[in-house]
Amino acid sequence: LPKAAQSEYHYPARVVLPAVEGPPQLAMSTSHAIFVYGTLKRGFTNYTRYLGVAETEGKAVFLGEATTTSRFPMTLRPPHLVPATNAPLLLDSEGVGEPVCGEVFEVDDSTLEAMDLLEGIRKGKYHRRNIQVRLQGGDELVIDCGTYFFPPSEDLLTLPRLNTYGTEEHAIYSPSGPVKEDIRELCQGWHRSKPSRL
């Protein structure tokens, strides 16, 4: 694409980004762009436990910091909502709140499966859907990414909102348990014998 048009080009969520100046690319035929906004961000607990493991194994690539093009409400998980982890909740109420800041990673199939397991997709805790985000720096490309939403409720929509989950918020995060080995193994590339049905 001409440079002037690149900032308006929308990449699909399942994509191998073109080999242009910028971050390294995954050496595989298919990949997925995901937008993370909380404990999966670099330096935080679930990045260290899972996504960072995938990055070390060459199964995930950090593409950059980004901001959602739409407004969404993000808040911290309240104490009465079990498990009481104080994790951030991105509520699926587009147009409410502020643009949310986070990070974009390109991940392979088994790492995406790992993220879905971590977020409880099969159990109905969160759901993943595509949104548009604007990568910061350079041409500020707009790309389509999958991200994880928590179902909104009246109570959650009245809580204080964040547009960035940072070190201050993460200091009160309390993981719901030890490292989940099945998720970590997917991030390391140890595939299950049966295909995933997400």
C-alpha positions as CSV (number, residue, x, y, z in Angstrom):
1,L,0.0,0.0,0.0
2,P,1.2,3.6,-0.5
3,K,2.4,5.1,2.7
4,A,-0.4,7.6,2.8
5,A,-3.0,4.8,2.7
6,Q,-1.4,2.5,5.3
7,S,-2.9,4.3,8.3
8,E,-6.4,3.5,7.1
9,Y,-5.8,-0.1,6.0
10,H,-7.6,-2.6,8.3
11,Y,-5.8,-5.9,8.7
12,P,-8.1,-8.9,9.5
13,A,-7.7,-10.6,12.9
14,R,-6.3,-13.8,11.4
15,V,-3.3,-12.4,9.5
16,V,0.4,-12.5,8.8
17,L,1.3,-8.8,8.7
18,P,3.4,-7.8,5.7
19,A,7.2,-7.8,6.1
20,V,7.8,-4.1,6.3
21,E,9.9,-2.0,8.8
22,G,8.7,-2.7,12.3
23,P,8.6,-5.6,14.8
24,P,9.6,-9.1,13.8
25,Q,7.0,-11.5,12.4
26,L,6.1,-15.1,13.3
27,A,7.5,-17.7,11.1
28,M,4.2,-19.5,10.4
29,S,1.5,-19.4,7.8
30,T,-1.4,-18.3,10.0
31,S,-1.5,-16.1,13.1
32,H,-3.9,-14.0,15.2
33,A,-3.7,-10.5,16.4
34,I,-4.8,-10.1,20.0
35,F,-5.2,-6.9,22.1
36,V,-4.4,-7.3,25.8
37,Y,-5.2,-4.6,28.3
38,G,-4.5,-6.1,31.8
39,T,-2.5,-8.8,33.4
40,L,-1.3,-10.1,30.1
41,K,0.6,-6.9,29.3
42,R,4.4,-7.1,29.5
43,G,5.8,-7.1,33.0
44,F,2.5,-8.3,34.6
45,T,1.7,-11.6,36.2
46,N,0.0,-13.5,33.3
47,Y,2.5,-12.2,30.8
48,T,5.2,-13.8,32.9
49,R,3.2,-17.0,33.4
50,Y,1.9,-17.5,29.9
51,L,2.2,-14.9,27.1
52,G,5.9,-14.2,27.8
53,V,6.6,-17.9,27.6
54,A,5.0,-18.1,24.2
55,E,7.1,-15.1,23.1
56,T,10.3,-16.8,24.3
57,E,9.3,-19.9,22.3
58,G,8.7,-17.8,19.1
59,K,4.9,-18.4,19.3
60,A,4.0,-14.8,20.1
61,V,5.4,-11.5,18.9
62,F,4.9,-8.1,20.5
63,L,3.6,-5.7,17.8
64,G,3.3,-2.5,19.8
65,E,1.2,-0.5,22.2
66,A,-2.2,0.4,21.0
67,T,-5.5,2.2,21.8
68,T,-9.0,1.1,20.9
69,T,-10.6,3.2,18.3
70,S,-14.0,2.9,20.1
71,R,-14.8,3.8,23.7
72,F,-15.3,0.9,26.2
73,P,-15.8,0.8,30.0
74,M,-12.9,-0.9,31.9
75,T,-13.0,-1.4,35.6
76,L,-11.4,-3.5,38.3
77,R,-13.2,-6.7,39.4
78,P,-15.1,-5.9,42.6
79,P,-14.5,-8.0,45.8
80,H,-18.0,-9.6,45.7
81,L,-17.4,-11.1,42.2
82,V,-15.7,-14.5,42.7
83,P,-12.8,-15.0,42.3
84,A,-11.9,-11.7,43.9
85,T,-8.7,-11.1,42.0
86,N,-8.9,-7.3,41.4
87,A,-8.3,-8.1,37.7
88,P,-9.4,-5.6,35.1
89,L,-12.7,-6.2,33.3
90,L,-13.3,-4.8,29.8
91,L,-17.1,-4.6,29.5
92,D,-18.7,-5.1,26.2
93,S,-20.6,-1.8,26.1
94,E,-19.2,-0.1,23.0
95,G,-19.6,3.7,23.1
96,V,-19.4,3.9,26.9
97,G,-16.3,4.9,28.8
98,E,-13.0,5.9,27.1
99,P,-10.6,4.5,24.5
100,V,-8.7,1.8,26.2
101,C,-4.9,1.5,26.1
102,G,-3.2,-1.9,25.8
103,E,-0.7,-4.0,23.8
104,V,-1.0,-6.0,20.6
105,F,0.6,-9.4,20.1
106,E,0.6,-11.7,17.1
107,V,0.1,-15.3,18.3
108,D,-0.1,-18.8,16.8
109,D,-3.0,-21.2,17.1
110,S,-2.0,-22.9,20.3
111,T,-1.2,-19.7,22.1
112,L,-4.6,-18.3,21.1
113,E,-6.1,-21.5,22.5
114,A,-4.1,-20.9,25.7
115,M,-5.4,-17.4,26.0
116,D,-9.0,-18.6,25.5
117,L,-8.5,-21.2,28.3
118,L,-7.0,-18.6,30.6
119,E,-10.0,-16.2,30.0
120,G,-12.6,-19.0,30.5
121,I,-14.1,-18.7,27.0
122,R,-15.6,-22.3,27.2
123,K,-17.0,-21.6,30.6
124,G,-18.7,-18.4,29.5
125,K,-16.6,-16.2,31.8
126,Y,-15.3,-13.9,29.0
127,H,-16.0,-13.8,25.3
128,R,-13.6,-12.9,22.5
129,R,-14.6,-10.7,19.6
130,N,-12.8,-8.4,17.2
131,I,-12.3,-4.7,17.7
132,Q,-10.2,-2.1,15.9
133,V,-7.2,-0.6,17.6
134,R,-4.7,2.0,16.5
135,L,-1.0,1.1,16.9
136,Q,1.0,3.9,18.4
137,G,4.0,5.4,16.7
138,G,5.0,5.5,13.0
139,D,2.0,5.4,10.7
140,E,-0.4,4.5,13.5
141,L,-1.9,1.6,11.6
142,V,-5.5,0.6,12.4
143,I,-5.8,-3.1,12.8
144,D,-8.5,-5.6,13.7
145,C,-7.7,-7.6,16.9
146,G,-9.4,-10.2,19.0
147,T,-9.8,-9.1,22.7
148,Y,-11.6,-10.5,25.7
149,F,-14.7,-8.9,27.1
150,F,-16.6,-9.5,30.3
151,P,-20.4,-9.3,30.2
152,P,-21.6,-5.9,31.4
153,S,-24.1,-5.5,34.2
154,E,-25.8,-2.5,35.8
155,D,-23.5,-2.8,38.9
156,L,-20.3,-3.1,36.9
157,L,-21.2,-0.1,34.8
158,T,-21.4,2.1,37.9
159,L,-17.9,1.3,39.1
160,P,-14.9,3.7,38.6
161,R,-13.4,3.4,35.2
162,L,-9.9,3.1,33.8
163,N,-8.5,3.7,30.4
164,T,-5.1,2.2,31.3
165,Y,-4.3,-0.7,33.6
166,G,-0.9,0.1,35.1
167,T,1.5,-0.8,37.9
168,E,-0.6,0.9,40.6
169,E,-3.7,-1.3,39.7
170,H,-1.6,-4.4,39.2
171,A,-0.1,-4.0,42.7
172,I,-3.4,-5.1,44.2
173,Y,-4.0,-8.0,41.7
174,S,-4.3,-11.4,43.4
175,P,-4.0,-14.4,41.0
176,S,-6.8,-17.0,41.5
177,G,-4.2,-19.8,41.9
178,P,-0.9,-21.2,40.8
179,V,0.3,-21.4,37.2
180,K,-2.1,-23.5,35.1
181,E,0.2,-26.1,33.5
182,D,-2.2,-27.0,30.7
183,I,-2.2,-23.3,29.6
184,R,1.5,-23.0,30.0
185,E,2.2,-26.1,28.0
186,L,0.1,-24.7,25.1
187,C,2.3,-21.5,25.3
188,Q,5.4,-23.7,25.1
189,G,4.1,-25.5,22.0
190,W,3.1,-28.9,23.5
191,H,-0.1,-29.6,21.5
192,R,-2.9,-31.8,22.7
193,S,-3.7,-35.0,20.8
194,K,-7.3,-33.9,20.2
195,P,-8.1,-30.8,18.1
196,S,-9.5,-27.8,20.0
197,R,-13.2,-27.0,19.6
198,L,-13.4,-23.4,20.8
